[in-house]
Amino acid sequence: MDSNKKRYKVCFLVMICALVIFFFVGMGVGSADISVVDISKSLINPGDVYMGRILLSIRLPRIIAAIVLGGALSVSGYLLQIFFGNPIAGPYVLGISSAAKLFVALSMVFLLGRGVMISSLVMVIAAFIGSIIAMAAVMALAQKVRNMSLLVVCGVMIGYICSAITEFVVTFADDTNIVNLHNWSLGSFSGINMEQVLVSSVIVIIAVICTFIFSKPIGAFQLGENYARNMGVNIKRIRIILILLSSILSATVTAFAGPISFVGIAVPHIMRMAMKTAKPVVMVPGCFLGGAIITLLCDCIARTAFAPTEISISAVTSVFLAPVVIYLLVARREVSRG
Amino acid sequence: MDKGIRLEDLKVGYGTSIVLNNVNIDILPGEIVCLIGANGAGKSTVLKTIVRQLKKLEGSIIIDGVNEANLREEDVAKSVSMVMTERIHPELMTCFEVVATGRYPYTGRLGFLSDEDKEAVNYAIDLVGARKIIDKDFSKISDGQKQRIMLARAICQDTGIMVLDEPTSFLDLQYKLDILKVIKKMAKEKNVAVLMSIHELEFVPAVADKVIGIAGDEVYVTGSPEEVLTGANLETMYKMTPGTGEIICSGLWNYSTSIRRLL
């Protein structure tokens, strides 16, 4: 028992250090390289210098967004995996992110076309409605197909359908505001502003704290519904809580950064391997930190690898995390055979 | 009736299809009641209904003197523990952690174990003789060991009623004896009311205070092992050729006398 606690401590310490390091790396690298000393100076005393403006109005919101939304995505994936009792679930592979994206795009085109400016909150609500609808579709499918790999294939298909419709809508929308949608619909943290960061942070922090508070029933749910009920868990309630929390988290991410692939599915698994536990009390903060670090790192790569051209964040996360998902699928196959 | 469990005119089944009618059973503290019958006769259906996996169709379940319909999940969890045939697949949980989930109804908001909880978990682990495997990954131990762990889990839930669905199936002889010994000990020393289904009739006389035999879609016979385990009853319950019941019974009673000496 004590060796476990030590392992958790080391993992958390390493992750916090990594987060701090990547924070400064993220602030420093880009089209204009800035040294750590200068970053610290302008953070403490935001002057009117050119450097400070880049840092505070462009890089800082982007980095906070990557941290908060990356963490949210991975906690969302963790909750979905518990809900479906399966390690190969995530908001992206189940099509939930893409459905959220479709609803945001539709509401933008519809409202902007009528000259209404869209607030951040409206985008989150639109994304949430899309998430819930996709979740309902996946749950209906899950009752028909017991095989999880097949369910994932169905989810990917739902994702393709939603992406195709989004593409269609965006292409034929004439408003100039919507031109930006193209970048966003592939997944990107670029152009995110401080107001959006604030709104998303508030939602995500509340949702993650709620998740942590429900650690106990979520942990019981991991033993299967029947045993959870026998432990005194209200099954109906915990199912609704899992759906709502995972949808709110993934909807917030999609509303501001578009669909980001594979973070939600792969990070919880990486954390499980690192921590050697599946306990929610450890996993919820662990997933949040892990998701934050990986997303932040991938975002840094996305904007610096081929600078000044930026690539979509999903391109980077796919390269790093899709192999983890393939490994998961293969490893599971062996388990079911044995 | 104060403690224990009573089933009154219980009708169980799946949705609209009724599996078993008019189940009336009283199980008092310290008593072991065995439920016997052919495959698919409805033994598991009754047990699943008691632990709320299935909705009861009619009748009532009285738990410690209170109608179950008026109890919340949390209350039932402190009164009824279970070991079912369903396999669980917890990820990355040690045997200790699986047993400790039995303490769920007693732990605080985040589910951390108090010293008292740990004591109860350790007591249950020692009782089933699983001390050696507590740090092993639950998914990597044998079926017999899993069954021990699941029993320890139910024991540390510290309830007055235990519901066990075929706790001895698929185990080797020694495991069967070990598991039954523990169950008997719980009933006789901890005054637990036990309702269990079982296929191995030769073990029934050694553990059961009362036996309930199911045939057709109702309770066919209730009574002591001597009253229930007769050739004629077996022939009806298991749809055997007339005359074969007697042959089985004579051997069965010999074997079970030996087993009784071991338990």
Chai-1 contact restraints between the chains, C-beta under 6 A:
chainA,res_idxA,chainB,res_idxB,connection_type,confidence,min_distance_angstrom,max_distance_angstrom,comment,restraint_id
A,S215,B,L110,contact,1.0,0.0,6.0,A-B,restraint_1
A,K216,B,L110,contact,1.0,0.0,6.0,A-B,restraint_2
A,K216,B,G111,contact,1.0,0.0,6.0,A-B,restraint_3
A,A220,B,Y104,contact,1.0,0.0,6.0,A-B,restraint_4
A,Q222,B,P90,contact,1.0,0.0,6.0,A-B,restraint_5
A,L223,B,I88,contact,1.0,0.0,6.0,A-B,restraint_6
A,L223,B,P90,contact,1.0,0.0,6.0,A-B,restraint_7
A,L223,B,T101,contact,1.0,0.0,6.0,A-B,restraint_8
A,G224,B,I88,contact,1.0,0.0,6.0,A-B,restraint_9
A,N226,B,Q53,contact,1.0,0.0,6.0,A-B,restraint_10
A,R229,B,R52,contact,1.0,0.0,6.0,A-B,restraint_11
A,N230,B,V51,contact,1.0,0.0,6.0,A-B,restraint_12
A,N230,B,M82,contact,1.0,0.0,6.0,A-B,restraint_13
A,M231,B,A77,contact,1.0,0.0,6.0,A-B,restraint_14
A,M231,B,Y104,contact,1.0,0.0,6.0,A-B,restraint_15
A,G232,B,E73,contact,1.0,0.0,6.0,A-B,restraint_16
A,G232,B,E74,contact,1.0,0.0,6.0,A-B,restraint_17
A,G232,B,A77,contact,1.0,0.0,6.0,A-B,restraint_18
A,G232,B,P105,contact,1.0,0.0,6.0,A-B,restraint_19
A,N234,B,E73,contact,1.0,0.0,6.0,A-B,restraint_20
A,T277,B,L92,contact,1.0,0.0,6.0,A-B,restraint_21
A,A278,B,E91,contact,1.0,0.0,6.0,A-B,restraint_22
A,A278,B,L92,contact,1.0,0.0,6.0,A-B,restraint_23
A,V281,B,L110,contact,1.0,0.0,6.0,A-B,restraint_24
